[in-house]
């Protein structure tokens, strides 16, 4: 079965990444809490007993695996040899009651929405994205980032003109996989887009999935070669990030590196997922303060995907709805959702 074409803009909010360490192997490898040992034995036959690797220590971004094997030397003495290695990945464990425990990315229905509580960060997803704190993320160091997507827009970098092409509307959240939340047709106007979140051990990913063909920038008196497509999100009651660096881009805009402490906003990407494969482009980020409000603007040049965008289905009245069932997770005629709660996977 052929997949449908869609244009996806991705934002990544990631935890502090693990740094590379060289694995520790061999007889001299003695991780914390273990030691090489020598014991006497009357058995003079050389032998080796292999043991399974087990986790002996862990931290937020690593865990140490060790295995002890016993060898009989030429004098008939048993020698224990410890082999160990360190596995690295962001967000592997979180602190619970003073101990590091394994993280999982599952999202569960909760009062007023859905939550993910077993990663280093914790996330609350409101039932309706069209509220002030539709997304509330608590970082591992206790900062609370509350936000909602506002709109899709065009921005012509050569003239400074802009136009909104889709605004936030009411939608009903769906848990479409164990770690994903979808707000179908949450952005509507001159095109239709879904808002999707994917919870990961390393952080949270926000996807804006454009489902219908947006008008050409020419229809807004803009130059397609200098126009960017933007996603605007507003952050409320959120500490401002540290602008850790700025990279000037050829399109005339800058890409900022946003540091919230234990979590950073990493590089974003845009790609067209269609029958002919994927085209990719970088998504630039910029933190904007205006009228005592804080916004995150993500943008990428329209021209990068000009041909692919034409293959999206045309928008027509009635294309957007406040409930768009997923063929994988929702029945053909979905039952009415319980007030104030998500619909879990079928």
N, C-alpha and C positions, 0 to 999 in steps of 0.2 A: 504494500500500500504506500502511495506517495505521501510524503510529509508536506504540511502546509508551509508556505513561506512566511517568515517573520523577521522583523528588524529589532534587534535587542541591544539596549544600552545597559552596561553593567557597572555598578559601583561596589567596591570592596572596602569593608571596614575590618581591619585585621588586628589580631593581638600581636604583642611583641614577638618577633620571630626567634626561633631557636638558632643559635650559632653553631657552625660546624665544629665537631670535635673528632679527633682521630680515634677509631675504635681501639680498645685495649684488649689484646689477645695474648695467649701463651702462658707459660708457667709463672712469669712474673706478674701476671695480671691479678691484682687483689683488690676488688672494689670494697667500698666501705661496708663493714658488717660481715666480711668473710675473710678467711685466711687460708693459706696453704698449710697443710698439716702432714706430719709423718708419724706413722704408727707401726708397731711391731706386729708381725704375723708369722705363724709357723708354716704357712703355705709358701712353698718355694717355687711354685709354677707361675711363670710370668702371665699376667692377665690384665685386661682393661675393662672396666665397667663404665659405660657411658651413661650420663645422667641428662635428663631434659633440662633445657634452659628455663629458668624462672626469674621473675622480676624481684630484685632485691632492694631497689630504691627507685624513687621517682621524684620529679619536680614538675613545674607547670609545662615545660617544653621538652622533657626528656624522661627516659626510664632506662635503668641499667639492668641488663640481663646477665645471668651468670649460670655456669654449669660446672660441677665438680666431677672429675673422673679419677679413678684410682688405678695406679700403676704399680706393679711389683718390679723392683729393680733387681740387679744381679745378685744382691746380698739377701734377697728374700724379704726385703722390707717394703711395706705398702706406702706409697707416696700419693697424696692428694694433690691434683693439679686443677687450679681454678682458671677457667676461661670466661671472659666477660666481654661485653660490648655495650655501647651506649646508643640507643635509638633516639633520634631527634625528630620532632615535629611540633608545630605551634599548637598550643592549647590541649596538650595530651591529658592534663590532670588539673583538678581544682582543689582548693582547700575546703574540707568539711570537718568541723569540730577538731581542728588542729592537725588533720592528716590529709595527705594527698590521695585523692581517689580518681579513678578513670572517668573521663568525660564521655557523654553521649550527646547527640544532636537532636534528639526527639522533641517534637512540639506536641503539646496536649491541649485540648479544650479547657478553658477556664472561665470563671465568671467575667463577663464583659469582653471575652475574646479568646486568646490562646497564649500559652507561655512556653518558653524553653528555659529550663532552670538548671540543667546539669552540664553546662559548659562553663568555662572560666568567666565568660560574660553571661548575662541573663537578659532575656528579651520578652516583652509583652506586645502582642499584636491586638489592636482593637478590632471588634467585629466589623465596623465601618471605617474605611480609610479617610472618609470625609469628616474627620474631627481633628482638633488641635494636636492631641497627642496620640496619633494613630499608631505610632511606633515608639516604644520606650525601651531603651537599651541601657543596662547598667554595666559599666566596665569592671574588669577585675579589681581596679583600685577604687571603686565606689563612685565614679562619676556617672551621672544620669544624663543621657542624651535623648531628648524627646523631639519628635519631628513628624511631619506629614509632607507628602508630595503635593505640590501646588499645580504645576502645569507643564505642558510641552510648548515650546515656542521656537520661533526663528529669530536669529540675530544676524544682521548684516554688519560685519566688522568694518567694512569700508565706509559706511555711512552712519553707523550707530543706531539705525532703525531696528525695531523689533515688532513681533506680532505673535500673539498667543494662538496656537493651532489646536490645543485640547486642554480642557480644564478638569479639575478634580470633581467627581460626582459620587453619589452614594453607590456603594457596592456591598456585597456580602462576602466576607472572607471564607475561604475554603482551605482546609489542610489537605493538600493534594499529594503529599508524600509524607513520610515520617518526619522530615525536616524542612518541608516547604509550605509556604502560605501563598495563596493566590487571591487577588482581588480582581475579578473579571471586569473588563470594560470600565475600569475606575477613572480613566481619562477619556473624555469625550469632547467633540467639537468638530473640527474639519477632518479629524481622523479618530481612530479608536485605539486605545492601548490598555493592556493589563499591567498591574503592578504585582510583582512576584518577589518574595523573599526566600532565601535559602540559608538556613542556619548551619554553620560549619564549626568544627572544633577550633579552627583558626580565627573565626570571626563571623561576620554577617555579610551576605551578598544581596544587594538590591538590583532587580532586573526590571527595566521598563520594556515591555514587549509590545511593539507597534504592530497592530494586526491589519490595519487598512491603509491604503496609500494616502499619505498627506499631500496636499496641493503643492505645486511647484512654488519656490520662493518668488518666481516671476509674478504670480498672482497677488503678491503683497508688495509689488514694486521693489523687489530686492534682487541683487545679483547672485545667482546660484553659486558662482565660483568663490564668493567671499562670504557666503551665508553658513552659519552653524545651526544645528538643531540642538536645543537646550532642554534640560530637565531642571526645573526649579523646585527645591524643597525648602521648607521653612523649619528652623529649629527654635523651640520655645523652652524657656527656663533651662538653657543648656550653657555650660561654661564654654567660652570661646577657645578654639584650638590655638596652639602655637603654630605660626606659619614657619615651618622648618626649612623651607626653601621654595624658590620660584624658578620655573623653567620657561623662558620665552619660546613660543611655538611659531612656526612659519605662517600660521593663519592670523597672526597679529594678537593672539590672546596669550595668557600665561597659564601654566599648570602649577598649582600650589601643592605642596606636601603638608598635609594637615596632621598635627600631632595632638592627640587627646590624652597623652600620658601612657597608660598601659595599652591603649589601642591607637592605631594610626589609620588614616584613609590612604590605602594603597592605590596603585595605578588602576584606572578603569579601562574598559574596552567596549567597543561597539562591534557587532558583527551581524551579518545577514545569514540566517539559517534557512536555506532553501534547498531545492532539489539539485542544484549544481554545486553544492558545497558551501564554504563559508569565506566571506571576505571580512577582514578585520581592520580596525583603526583604533587609535588611542582616544580615550575620553579625558578631556582636560577638566580640572576641578578648580573652583575659585570660591573662597568664602567672602560673602558680600554683606555689609551692614548698611541698612537704609531705613530711615524713619524709625529708628529705635527697634528695628527687627533684624534678625539674622537669617541669612539664606545660604544655601549651598547651590552653586550653579555648576552643572556638568554639561559639557558641550563637545561636539565633534563636527567636523565639516560635512555638510550635506553632499558635496561633490564626490566624496569618497564612495558613496553608495548610490549615486544618481541612477545608474542603470538598474541596479537590483531593486530599488524602491518602486520602479515602474511595474515590477512583477507582482507587487502586493495587490490584493483585491481592492477595487474601488469602494470608497465610502458611499453609502446611500442612507437616507433617513430610515431609522429603525435598526441599523446595524448594531448600534450600541444599546445595551440593556443593563439593568441594574443587577441581573443575575444571569450569568453565562455558564451553564453546566459543562463540566469537563467530561469528555467521553470516557475517560479512564476511571474517574472516581465517583461520578454522580450518575444516578439512574436517569433514564430518558425523561421521566416526569418527576423531578425531585420533590420530596415532601417539604412542607414548610419548615424552615429552620426554627429551632427553639430560640425564643427571644434572648438576646444578649449572649449567644454562644456560637462558636464555629460549628460547621459540619465536619466531623472527622471522616477519614477515608472509609469507603465502603468495604 
